[in-house]
Structures are given as C-alpha cells and as structure tokens.
Amino acid sequence: MGNGVDIIIPVYNAYDELRICLESVYKYTNLYENRLILINDNSSEEKIKPYLDSQQKENVFIIHNEENKGFSNNINLGMAQSANRDVILLNSDTVVTKNWVEKIVKCAYSDRSIGTVTPLSNNATLCSVPNFCEENTLPEGMTIDQAAAIVEECSLKKYPRITVAHGFCMFVKREVINAIGNFDAEAFGRGYGEENDFCNRAEQMGYIHVMCDDTYIYHSGTKSFVSKEKEAYIKEHDRILYKRYPQQMHKNSLHCQENPNGWVGENIAFHFDIWNGKKNILYLLQSDFREGADDNVGGTQLHVKHLTIGLCKDMNVFVAARNKDYLQVTAYVNDKEHVFRFHIGEKEMFPVFHDRKLAEIFRAILGCFRIDIVHVHHTATTSLDIYYEADRLGIPILFTAHDFYYVCPNEKLLDYEGNICFEKECTDCVKCLNEKKGICEKNNYLSMWRKVHGEILGMCKHIFTPSNSAKEILSKFYPEITKKIHVIEHGMDKQPTLLVDEGQIIYTDRLEWKIEKIDKRKRCPFICGVAYIKYDQIEYGKVILKISDNKGKSIYLPTTYGKNIDVLKDENRFYAYLPYTIFEGRELCIELLLYKNNKYYMVKGKKQILKGLDFKRNCNYKVAFIGGLNEEKGAGIVRDIIKKGSTDIEWYVLGGIGETNLFQLKQENLIKTGYYYQEDLNTWLEYYKIDAICILSKWPETFSYTLSEAVLNGIPVIATNVGALGQRTIDFGYGAVISLEHAVEEALQYIEAWKRRKITANNVEVLEISTKHKTTKDMLCDYKNEYAVYEKMNLKKDTSFIINNELIKNALCSESNEDANNQMLVQKIGELQRHINKIENSAAFKVMRRVYVFNIPFKRQIRNYILKH
C-alpha cells in the first residue's frame, strides 16, 4: 500500500480517446507517488508512437511492442515492471476523475480479503450506473466531473461485493498477483474474459472483488477493439470460462439477473435526476394525496396536488406526508417519481412538538435532497422539527394556513358545544380541550400551544392564506405576523364531463363484475354490485358504468365506492343512482369499466339489461349538499332542512356522511350517494341536473373547495355566513348567505323562492350568479413569483452526510433494495398485528364470533345483516 500504484494503459490506436484519457490522468493523478506505464501494442495509427514518446517524463514509462501481442500480454508486461507495487489496469478510452486513485486504494485496503476493485462507470457491466449492465449516457448538460462529484457525494461507501471485476479500470493488489500469477494470455490473448478468469482464480484463493461506489470513471466504449472475429472468440472464451468455473460463472449469471447492488444505481439515478439546475422545494402536509395513501382526500391534499402537478416541470418537488406508520416522501423530478418511506411509528395520541427520529429524518431530507425552499402546509401528524432543522440550515420557510391548527388544536375553532368560539372571549377553553382532545384541565395548554406556534410562525419568511377571512382570523391571534401574510386564493378548474376514449379500453376476461341489487322503486333507480380484476394484488379501482337506453342515448356514469367488509372477499363494491332526467323508455343496458392505473378495463360483450323501469319526467327542484358532511360541516342543519322541506323537492347528499342522524335519515325524495372521486362531481351535477347547492359549514373555513366546485358548474349556492365561505359568496356574488342561528328557516326560504322563480320561467333557470374563479394556472403563477425570490441554497455537506445517505438509502422504495424491503416487511407485520388486535378487541368481532360459534335462532339472518352493514 505504501509503494504507490502502477497505472497500466495498453494502447492500440484510438488517438483522440487516448489524448483525452491522458489529460484526465495527468490532471487527477499524483505521479510523484504513482507511476504511469503506457504500452503501445504496435498501433497502426502513425500519430500514436510520436505522441506517446512525447509523454515520457519522470514516473511515466513508454513501451513500444514490435508486434501486436494482445491485451492480456500487455497487461502481464505492465505488471512485470515492478515486484512490489499494486496495479490499476486502465483502458485508453476512459476519463478519470478527481481523487480516483486515492479513493480506489482506500476501498481496496478497507478489508484484507479484497483482491480487486472496480469503480463505477457509465459503461462497465456490473458497475454500470445508473442502469445496470447498460451503456449509459450522462444527463444533458452534465459533465464527467460533475457526475463523479454527485456519485461521491451520495455514496454510502459500502464497497459492495461483485462476482468479477471489469478490466476497463481494475485495481489489483500485488499480493493477488503473487498468489495466482498473471493473466492467462495463452487462452485469452486477444482480450475478453481475461479478467473473469483472473478473478475466478483469485476467488478460489480466498479473495473477493468489490465495487468502489464513491468513484466514477467514464468509459466511452470499445473503439480500440474492432476485430471482425470478435463475436467468434467471445463465444470461445465464454466456453472456456464455463468449462473451468461452472459454479462461479453460474453465480455471475445470477448476479446479472438479480442485480443485488441495484440500490447503488437507483440512488445515483435519483441524484442524477435532481441535478438539473432547478430549485428543490419540499412540501410537508399531514396526509399524502397519492392514490392509495391513507386519508388522501381533503382540501389540503388537493391544494398540494395542484401545486405539485403544476410546478414539477419548473422545480424538483418533494412531498412529505404521513402515510400510516411512515413518513412518505415522493420526489417529482423530470416526469419521474421516486418514493422514499421512513418508518416513524404510529401517530402519537397527543400533538408532538419535537421528535428525535423525525428531526433526524427531516435533517437527512433537507441535506441529501439539497432542499432550497420548505413550504409547510400542515404538521398535525408529524412534529414541528421541520421548522427548526430548516431554520438551522438557513433554508427559507413558508407556511400556508389551511385551517386554524396553529391557533388551537381544535383547528375548526368550535367549542365543545359546536359553537364558534374565536369571535368571543372564551372562558371555557380548558374544558373544551379536555372534552375534545383529552387535555388535563390543570395544564395551561393553550398558552403554551400558542407560544410554540407563534415562535415557528416567526421563523417563516411568508405565510399564505387562501382568503382574507383566514388572514383576519390568524392575525387576530398572532398580530405580529400580519405583514407576512399574503392572500393567494386557491385555483381550481372545472372538470370535463366524463368521457371514455373507447380506443383506449383494454378488453380482458379477468374482470369480474355483477350487479347484486336493483331498486327500481326509487325516483332514481339504485344499483349496487362488485367489480374486481382476478389475480390482481391491487384489487381496488374506480367503477364506471356505460348506460344506454333504447333510444340511442348513452352516457358514462362514475359510481360511488365502498369496500366489501366480508373478510373472505376483497372485492371492489360500487353504488349508483341512475339519473332519470337523461333517459327515455323502460329499459337500460349496463356495461361496466374498471379504471385503475390510468387504464380502462372491460369484458367485451358483457352487459346487463335492466327492464321495467319507469323514467317519469317531472319538474322537481333539485337541491344538493356536496362534500363530506359531519357536525362541523353542518350535517345537523342539512338533516333538518330535508325533514322540513317540501316533498316536491329532491334532495341529493353527494359525499360521505359522518353524522348518525343524517346517515340514518330515509325519505322518498332523498338520495344519498356515498363517497365519490373529486373529479367526478361535475358529471353528477350535470346528469342529476342540480338546481341549487347548499354549503352549510359551521366552522370558519379558510377557503371551501366545495364552494368552488359549485361555482365552476354555474350552480347558485346557499352558504352560511361564516369564514371564507360567507365572505367569498358575498364578495363574488355566488348566491345567498344565511345566518347560523336561523340556517334552516332561511335556507328553505331561498330554496322555495328560487324554485318558484324557475317554475314561473317554465323550468328555465333565470337565477344569475357569478362564475368568476381563479384558475390553477393563475394560482401557480402567483406561487412561482413567490418562490422566485429565493435563490438555490447550494448547501454544503456536513459531517453526518454518510449517516443521512444511509437513512435515505434505507427509505428508497425499490425491488432491489433488500435492506429497505426487509425493514418494511418487519414493520408491516407489526402494523398488521396491531390492526388484528384492534379487530379482535372490537365489539363487532366479539358479537360475530359468538354468532358463528353458538347455535342461536336466526343465526344466518344475523350474520347476513352484520356483513351488509
């Protein structure tokens, strides 16, 4: 190790590549300690010999062969130039990079058993990155030196084991040469397979071969090796290798198939991707918007989704959010998505201000991903450590208030009786926090809460609210931040009515579906059923019905959804009310499509005919309540309006219901659809021909996307005069506002008045409302301008970067990341066990178990009832 290294470069033609190679060697190699041996194998290009002669200097040796001896003989000749120095075999079509020799030597002597070392390259089979066993090109605009710097910076210095070295740049310890001898020039004189033979012999003597995963050497290809007989002797050399080393060659073949070090390339691929000159922005929110993520529906999630989709062309967007027991970070870069999952355990019972593990993860994310801007949207499911870590690094922090969580853990600012509390001097905060959040009344909790959150709001460069109302409320509690608050209204665009390009449909016999129930008695016939793709691990998808009448009218109707609770089946359950205003006649033809992973699936020719329908045309006034409804969203008010309203009004509750009395309410003129996909709402509003929409929230919402959806569909709104909901309705002329105190009476008065106006106008809608609304494009432009103020950070590595890289590597979701997959499997088992324990301890499970075990009357009826409900 102390004698320096002999760098052996066999040369045969390829003058231009040789010059580039030597320039890089001189630039990045200490030739006082190391020696360079250039062996001209009787090159036919006339420029080679004089050029090599001109290179002769101290520690640079030139050898000219009188005849062509072949690659292996040249290597042996070079290795014979000393008896005690390690060697690096280097192709003449390579470009070396900074500290290459020092890093390779450090790798070689990190373990006594290491015999050879091969660095990473764009073109080096087992050591090719980012794509394994491929000839890779560098990203546009990236230099070789920049690629090498990225590789070194993101490396974990694991020095992973490989089956054989690659001769393009191959370090060999002198003790290995002394132990097993030279290359077999007799069998492999012309090249190809000689390093495999050498490595297999070394392995049999107890040596291993490793990849130097922090060093990158560029390899342009095989320009100096153009023999016409190449294919023939490659086959012959392979035959020799398999005959000599059948087990080792089999192991090498498996290595090529399985790519056990795939995480190295994936890690580099990610870092190559984010090297594009764009700013890196991190969004943190309470739940991810990705399909399949836990709690992925909500205004905050929708807003961040719009920002991510709209800005990922201009910035590298990182979205961090809790997904069950993980902090999931998705990087949206160059039309690619890289997913990282950090295990953080179950959400704590009470809000957490500081968490050591989360702080460590945030620190790694900010450093390894070179985050330039942190934009926090919600921290209810994590901790506040993101603020402190970003502030410590000098990264600008922005915050958007989607509710009033930073004012009070009761983020909707309703007291324990469900009344607005921010407009009055609340003397019952202690009692309220105890009843709603379980906080001990002896704790001075709220003052501490506001002190902590006031501190982190002080760290923010700017604070955004989507309405003036939200700004006013936030400023009331934190007047010192008023000047920081910028109002940027959320943007939204009207979704088109659902259409399906039938040329994009995939026909498959694996799609199973059936309609289990048909209720023709309702004003809108109701159907429910199940649909799923057989043998598919991901069983859910969106069900769409193609409905045709016998008059030629045809529509695509999105259904609402729910999961079958029978644990013996895992099918996708769907529900649909068929809009009677669309069709004529007494028959409908139903066909079904399943939409998942951006594809439509259908069984060719399968259909079901519904007969005996009676689509009676009527002029009923149709009122909808949209979005999820619970007590805070006015479910009690909705229930009373429906019960007291006239029978010639059709009521539609579009969305989930989280309030028992409304959920159980049944009337002939009431339709409750259940949960829906946000992008489908406009299709329903059109097909059901909704005349008015009531949005009756009791809490001071900061924006209200449901109001936006109504407006974009041109439907007048009746809204409670609370928060942004009332303010926006008044300011933009979206409809009528009513007081919370007399909400039921006032809402019914407006509905009756609007109904009479429509009847008087012979069912032609004459109520004019504004449809003015900020588009997502305009909103994105506003945020681009806000982000443009901040420069790229160019954060320097700190001493913990190896630890951080290890953390990132273990979180990278990929098939080849065995460490991460094993860790996730163990954690998933623990998560499943907790869920099983919860199920087994539930009252429903205990009742069900008794029903199955004991011979009791009406056993089958009870079982069926439980499964249905």
Summary of the structure (lengths in Angstrom):
residues: 869
radius of gyration: 34.7
end to end distance: 74.4
largest distance: 107.7
contacts: 2776
relative contact order: 0.07
helix: 37%
strand: 22%
